[in-house]
Amino acid sequence: MLEKQQIDVAVFRYSVIHEFVGGIKLEYGEKQNLLREKCARKWVVPFSEKTSISESTILHWIKRYEDGGRRLEALYPKGRSDLGQQRSLPREICLALIQMRQEYPEETVPFIIKKMKDRDIVQQNEYLSLSSIYRFFHQNNLMRKTPMNQDRRKYEAQMPNDIWQSDVMHGPRLLIDGKNKKTYLIAFIDDHSRLIVHGCFYTSEATATFITAFEQALLKRGLPRKLYVDNGSAYKSRLLMYASASLGIALINATPAQPQGKGKIERVFKTIRSQFLPGFTGKTLEDINQSFEEWLKEYHERKHSSTGQSPISRFVDNIECVRSAPQNLRDHFRNVARRRVNKDRSVVLDRIMYEAPVQLIGKQVELLYHEDDRQTVEARYKNKSYGMLRQIDIHVNCRVKRDKNNDVVISPTGKTPESGKIWEA
């Protein structure tokens, strides 16, 4: 399985077990109820036909995560050559099922099986596993769409940093670098206290900008247990999913076409549009962010109509529950690339050549790096760090020789010794 697929599976497994390992103490009865609830759900499991997860599997993932030092890598799957392939149903049956679903989009699975036998696509006495067909239908999004009346209830997180909501609001056009450009407010709100843990206007709503805003929010107010976001591309990036899981944060995407789940942050945006923007008179990005920071101080001190407390006082009432951001927070937002180290110790990343330790020659290693900083690239092999790599200076390397004791020395003259001779210090 490829590294990207392993990460996707590990992130999914963490999303299943995050309540058990996220720092909230569960009583025995609560744990059992939560286990039963998860076992009863239908899941879309990456690279698998299964749509349900057993209790023993969930407990096994929890144990692996805890025994592995609470690292995301502990949830990586163990390789299997046929992972993600249909093993229970023949290919001909699968194709026939897809065709029948297109013909009968609103009918049940038993009805479709009966039609297949009536048409002699399947022999009358041939046994077809209903569970296998249901798994196939779920995996390929073939289940019939039945409208349901959803049970919507108001909810509120019990403690600060239990749940954050985040979204983007379109801001005014401002003078930026001599041009009139559109701005975007990226904000994060704590569900329990209504505190805006971070809010800032940017010139983009792309993934890189959202990641920057998310880092700032974590540095300011610590780590949430859950982050509730929309379904845009910025919120489904592999980097965000991996970083959130490695920090012990469950990333939850809102159900498409159901904005009710983001009601609290939408209400904040409504307040910003009606109370902040009409009074803003600046012209630059610096002006609006400075004014917004001052407005936030006042907003956080005002009593909130829903909670009866000011956001800042409600947040600090249980400050002991807040997890602070780790000192190496930025390292959790690094990209990961897999490369094989050449015999001359070189390894190439985006046309830049680096020098790896001798013990990594011939091995496929992970290179961890920031998109905007190629000077600090870390090499990792089998979850062990081999430190930062340095870029290769070809001109210096041509002067590197070994003396009589086989120690590395560099010629001070910059001249390469004649062929067959050993330069001596």
Beta strands, then each sheet from edge to edge (+ up, - down):
strand 1: 163-176
strand 2: 179-190
strand 3: 196-202
strand 4: 226-229
strand 5: 250-253
strand 6: 335-340
strand 7: 346-349
strand 8: 352-355
strand 9: 364-370
strand 10: 373-381
strand 11: 384-391
strand 12: 400-402
strand 13: 408-410
sheet 1: 3+ 2- 1+ 4+ 5+
sheet 2: 6+ 9- 10+ 11- 8+ 7-
sheet 3: 12+ 13-
end
